[in-house]
């Protein structure tokens, strides 16, 4: 069934690919690996080579078919992250989906870099994620040492705060300098240590946060009260919307997507209540 599973996830838009995916789905159905309801989705999608059956499955609350055996840990991470993101309902879902092809293309060579924040806090974050999303937790764990982890330093340290400046790391999975190339689009993983305040800021890029741990505090303008949000509740930030995150006792781990304007620098928005929020324990 390995060949059938690879065909099932063949790239969208190629002539005849809808029929190829339906044929692969039929093979998996005969083998008892997918249900008749899932097969019906692939039958409907077969007439439209560019239609994503995974999106249709998510809309109907049906499980995605078994994934093909990945060729690398990074490919597995991309495929698993994509499948998770397609289940989320938020205002930017169409833009996110448009930037996440089933086939991410050639895997570019990148130089992995470790990070002390990752060494200290990724394992406990994955421990919190694993009971709910074991496949995603294992995919992140399996690829972590192959990613280029960065502590973002474009913010002035006196404005963004010492705890955030030294207490976070991110790694791109798909983007301009990631393992999988994309133009003006970025998919990655973001990790922040417990208790850290990511101060009010904004940027040109529309952004999806897909928190994998929680609860954490959020607000979307300076001086507003915090909203406590659980894990797996997506946060969509339209272009230039102010937003702030106060991390709870569990490390903040999320998938993030910037759908355009990814090279525009973010800016900090001053607020005089930061000292109190820095001391706050959720």
N, C-alpha and C positions, 0 to 999 in steps of 0.2 A: 504493500500500500504506500510505500515511500514515494514512488513516482506519481501516484494519484494525488497525494497530498501536495507535492510541489506544483502539479498542474492546477490544483484547486486554488492556489495562491499566485497564479500567473498574472503578469502585469495587466492592469486595466488599459483599455483603449486600443489594444492591438486587434486588427481585423480577425474575427473568428474566436477571440479569446473567451467570449461569453459561452459559446458552445463547448469550448475546451473545458472550462470550469464546470459546466453542467455534466459533461461526460465523466469528469473526475469525481464529482459528487455522486453520480449514479454508482460508480465503482465502490465508493465508500459506503453508500447506503446498502448495497448488496452484501458488503462485508460486515454489516451491522455496526459501523462506526459513527453513523449519523442517523437522525430520525427522518421520517417521511416529511415532517414539517420543514426541516432544514433543507431537504432535497427540493421541496416545492419552491423555496426562495431561489435556489440556483436555477430552477427551470424558468421562473419569471424573469430573472436577471439575464438569462442566456440571450435574449433578443436585443440586449443593449450592451455592447462590448465595453462601454465606459462606466457602466453602473456597478457600484460596489456592493456585492451581496452581504459583506460583513456589516455594512451600515443598515441594510434591511433587516438582518438578523437582530441587531441591537434594538431597532425600533419595535420589533415584535417580541422582544424578551427571550429570544432563542439563543442557545449557546453557539459559539463559533466552533467550526469543525476542528479536528485535531491538526496541530501545526506540523508542517514538514520538519524533518530533522534539520536543524540549522547547520550552516557550514562553519560558523564561528560563534564565539560568545557574544560578540558585538552584534551580529545579525540576529541572534536569539533575543538580545536585549531590545533591539529595535522592533522586532515583530511582536514581542510580548507587550512592550510599552504602547505600541500602536493599537493593538487589540483592546487594551485597557482604555485608552483615550477615546476610542470610538463608542464606548458605552456611556460616555458622560453627556449630560444634557446641559447646555449653556448657550448664551447668545452667539458665541463665536464658533459653534460646532462646525458649520459648513466651511469656514476658512481653515480651521485646523485640519479637517478631513481632506481638504483639497491639497494641503501640503504634505500629506503622509501617504505616499504611494504604497501599494502592497509590496512591490519590489523596490528596495531603496537604492538599487544599483550597485556599482562596483565599490568595494570596501577600500578606501584609501588608507595608506600607511600613515599612522600618527605616532608620535612619541609619547608614551604614557608618562605621567607625572603623579606621584603620590602627594598627599597633603596631610598635615597633622590633624586637621579637623575631621577628615575622613577616617584616619586611623583610630581616632578616639570615639567618634560618634556614629559612624555608619552601621556598625554591628548592632548596637542597641536599637537604632531606628528600624533596621530590618527585622529584628526580633518582634517589634511592635506591628510591623506590616504582615509578617508571615502567616498568622492565623487567618487573616481575611483574604490575602492574595498571595498564596505560597509560590505560584509560578513566577509572578513578577518579582517577589523578593529574591528568589533563587537566580533569576536572570540578572538582576542588579548585582548580586553578590558575585556571580560568575564572571562579570565583565568589569568589575570595579577597578581591578589592577591593570586594565588595558585602556583606561580612560585618561585624558589629560585634565586633571583636577586643578582648578584655578581659584585663588582668592582674589576677588575683584577689587582693583585698587584705583579705579577712576574717580570715585567719590573723594572729595577732600576729607581727610580723617577727622578733622575737628568738627565737621558737620554730620558725618554719618555715625560717629561714635566709635570708641575704641573696641567695645565688645563685639559689634558687628564686623568691624574691619579685620579682626583677628579670629572671629568665630563662625565663619561660613566658608563654603566651597561649592563650586558648581563644575559640571562637565557637560560639554555638548556631545550629543549622539549624532545629530544631523544638523549641518550648517556649513558655513563657509570654510572652517578649518577643522571639521569633525571627520569621523570615520566615514560617514555617508554625506556626500556633498548636496547642498541645496543653495539656491540663490535667494537672498533676502528672506530667509526663514531659519528658525532655530528651534530645535527640540533638545532638551537636556534634562539633567538631574540637578537638584538644588538641595543642599544640606546646611542647616543652621544648628548650632549648639543650643542646648536647653537654656531657657531664661533670657535669651538675647532679644533685644528690640531692634528690628529692622525699621528704621525711622521713616517717617512720611517722605515719599518720593513720587516721581512720575516720569514717564518717558513716552516717546512718540509711538513706540511699538505696541500694538494691541497684544494683550498677553493672557494666556491661560495658565493659572496655577492649578495643578491637580494634586492636592495634598494627600500623601499616603500615610501620614501619621496625624495624631491630634489628641485632644483638642488644642487649638491655638486661637489667639485673639487677632481680630482684623478691624480696621476702620478705613474709610474711603474719603476722608477729608480731615485736616488737622482739627483738633479740639473735640471731635465727635467721640461718643462713647465706644468702647470696644464691643465688637460682636464676637461671641465665642462660637467657633465653627468646628465640627468634628472632622475626622479623617474622611476622605472620599467624597467631600462636598466641593465641587469645582468652584473656583473663583475666576471670573472673567473681568479683566480690566480693559475697558476701551481705551483708545488713544488718549494720552495725557490725563487719565483719571488718577488723582492722588490715591495712594494706598500705603498701608503700614501693617506690619505683622509683629505681634508679640508672641514669642515661642513659649509654649508651656513646659511642663517637666520632662516631656519626651522630646528628643531631637526632632526638628522639623525636617521632614524629607518629602520632596514633591517632584513630580514631573512638571516641566514648564515648556510652553510653546510661545514663541514670538512669531507672529504671522507676516509681518513686514516691518520695514524701517528699523531693521535690527542693528544697524551701525550708528544710530543716533544715541548720543550719550544721555543717560538718565540724570535727573537733577533732584537734589534734596530740597524739601519744602519745610522751612523752619516752623517749629511749634514749641511754645514755652512749657508744655507739660511733659516733655521728654524725661526730665529727672525723676518724676514720680512714676512714669511708666517703666523706666529702667529698674526701679526698685520693686515693682509689682511682681507678685508671684501668682500665677494662675492656678 
